[in-house]
Amino acid sequence: KMVFISGDRMKGITTALPKSVKPNETIDIPVNLVTPAEKGTYRGNWLLQVNETTFGGGNDGTRPFFVQIEAIPNSKNIVYNFAANFCAASWESGSGDLICPGKEGDPNGFVTMLHKAWLETRSENEPTLWMQPNEKDGWISGIFPAIEIQHGYHFQADVGCLAGYEKCNVNFELWYRLPNSPKKKIGTWQEYHDRHLTRINIDLSPLAGSKASFTLLVTANNNPDQAAAFWLMPQIIIP
């Protein structure tokens, strides 16, 4: 069975394996968790147990596996928060698929969420996605799960460059795809480190009644290592 050992339980309960599992065989073990109401980072550590013996990963079999979440208070007008759900997306660059969250400084490109971000204009404590293209050909993208769009929904975000990257010159692109349809571009916005942010506000009403998958794309126009691009509070809202 799978047992909770430390951290934040999030109301998860001990769960028995559904059957005997042979070596090299894979099964799914579902555990229902409840997001805490208070803002913060929560992590629960789990191990496997046979009789009274617990074990996990690592060379000595003692490393737990874990669930970690970031709980962000939700406003009634926020339909979907891309920053809070950024690891639900599939991330890639010209170097191939990327892990999420990524590791800062990875030459293959990376994406991470900043809880306190230093933007080219100010410091910010709202959820901020840092998308850094790969150094080879200078792009990175994330494809998010499909969302059912209703009339009046808007995509909104502020975009720009992080502080300290004075040679930053990037293009931000927003794409969408409907089921059984090719991907289509909504818009492109070029940003420099010029102490000015761009507010993106797109009415998604033309897509009402459809399930749309959105893609966030950043391309470096020069110096990929300087292309520290951010999306501040990217979200779908009801204005």
Residue pairs with C-beta under 8 A, 6 or more apart in sequence:
1 14
1 15
1 16
1 17
1 48
1 49
2 14
2 15
2 17
2 29
2 31
2 46
2 47
2 48
2 49
3 14
3 46
3 47
3 48
3 49
3 54
4 12
4 13
4 14
4 44
4 45
4 46
5 45
5 46
5 47
5 54
5 64
6 44
6 45
6 64
7 42
7 43
7 44
7 45
7 66
8 36
8 42
8 43
8 44
9 44
10 33
10 34
10 35
10 36
10 42
10 44
10 67
10 69
11 32
11 33
11 34
12 31
12 32
12 33
12 44
12 46
12 67
13 31
13 32
15 29
15 30
15 31
17 27
17 29
18 27
18 29
19 27
21 27
31 46
33 44
33 67
35 69
35 71
36 42
36 71
37 71
38 71
39 71
39 72
39 73
40 70
40 71
41 68
41 69
41 70
41 71
42 68
42 69
42 71
43 66
43 67
43 68
43 69
44 66
44 67
44 68
45 64
45 65
45 66
46 56
46 64
46 65
46 66
46 67
47 54
47 55
47 56
47 64
47 65
48 54
48 55
48 56
49 55
55 61
55 62
56 62
56 63
56 64
56 65
57 63
57 64
57 65
70 84
70 113
70 115
72 81
72 84
72 127
74 81
77 237
77 238
77 239
78 235
78 236
78 237
79 147
79 153
79 235
79 236
79 237
79 238
80 147
80 235
80 236
81 127
81 233
81 234
81 235
82 89
82 129
82 144
82 157
82 214
82 216
82 231
82 234
82 235
82 236
83 113
83 127
83 128
83 129
83 231
83 233
83 234
83 235
84 113
84 127
85 144
86 100
86 101
86 111
86 113
86 129
86 142
87 100
87 101
88 144
88 145
89 100
89 142
89 143
89 144
89 145
89 216
90 97
90 142
90 143
91 97
91 98
91 99
91 100
91 102
91 111
91 140
91 141
91 142
92 98
92 140
92 141
93 108
93 109
93 133
93 134
93 139
93 140
93 141
94 109
94 133
94 134
94 136
94 137
94 138
94 139
95 107
95 108
95 109
95 134
95 136
96 108
98 106
98 108
98 109
98 110
98 111
98 140
100 111
101 110
101 111
101 112
101 113
102 109
102 110
102 111
102 112
102 132
103 110
104 110
104 112
104 132
106 132
107 134
107 135
107 136
108 134
108 135
108 136
109 132
109 133
109 134
109 135
109 139
109 140
110 130
110 132
110 140
111 129
111 130
111 131
111 132
111 140
111 142
112 129
112 130
113 127
113 128
113 129
113 130
114 127
114 128
114 129
114 130
114 230
115 125
115 127
116 123
116 124
116 125
117 123
117 124
117 125
117 128
117 130
117 162
117 230
117 232
118 124
118 162
118 163
118 164
119 128
119 160
119 161
119 162
119 163
119 197
119 230
119 232
120 160
120 161
120 162
120 163
120 165
120 168
120 193
120 194
120 195
120 196
120 197
121 160
121 195
121 196
121 197
124 232
126 232
126 233
127 232
127 233
128 230
128 231
128 232
128 233
129 216
129 230
129 231
129 234
130 162
130 228
130 229
130 230
131 140
131 142
131 216
131 218
131 229
131 230
131 231
132 140
132 227
132 228
132 229
133 139
133 140
133 170
133 218
133 219
133 220
133 224
133 227
133 229
134 140
134 224
135 224
135 225
136 224
137 224
138 219
138 220
138 224
138 227
139 217
139 218
139 219
139 220
140 217
140 218
141 215
141 216
141 217
141 218
142 215
142 216
143 213
143 214
143 215
144 213
144 214
144 215
144 216
145 213
146 179
146 211
146 212
146 213
147 211
147 212
147 213
147 214
147 236
148 210
148 211
149 204
149 207
149 208
149 209
149 210
149 211
149 212
149 236
150 208
150 209
151 205
151 208
152 205
152 208
152 238
152 239
153 203
153 204
153 205
153 207
153 208
153 236
153 237
153 238
154 201
154 202
154 203
154 204
154 236
154 237
154 238
154 239
155 174
155 186
155 200
155 201
155 202
155 204
155 214
155 234
155 235
155 236
156 199
156 200
156 201
156 202
156 233
156 234
156 235
156 236
156 237
157 199
157 200
157 231
157 232
157 233
157 234
157 235
158 197
158 198
158 199
158 200
158 231
158 232
158 233
159 172
159 189
159 191
159 197
159 198
159 200
159 229
159 230
159 231
159 232
160 191
160 193
160 196
160 197
160 198
160 229
160 230
160 232
161 168
161 170
161 191
161 192
161 193
161 228
161 229
161 230
162 168
162 228
162 229
162 230
164 228
165 193
165 226
165 227
165 228
166 193
166 226
167 193
167 222
167 223
167 226
168 191
168 192
168 193
168 223
168 226
168 227
168 228
168 229
169 190
169 191
169 192
169 193
169 220
169 221
169 222
169 223
169 226
169 227
170 190
170 191
170 218
170 219
170 220
170 221
170 227
170 229
171 188
171 189
171 190
171 191
171 218
171 219
171 221
172 188
172 189
172 190
172 191
172 198
172 200
172 216
172 217
172 218
172 229
172 231
173 185
173 187
173 188
173 189
173 215
173 216
173 217
173 218
173 219
174 185
174 186
174 187
174 200
174 202
174 214
174 215
174 216
174 217
175 183
175 184
175 185
175 186
175 214
175 215
175 217
176 183
176 184
176 186
176 207
176 212
176 213
176 214
176 215
177 183
177 184
177 212
177 213
177 215
178 207
178 210
178 211
178 212
179 210
179 211
183 215
186 202
187 200
187 202
189 198
189 200
190 221
191 198
191 229
197 232
204 212
204 236
216 231
216 234
218 227
218 229
220 226
220 227
221 227
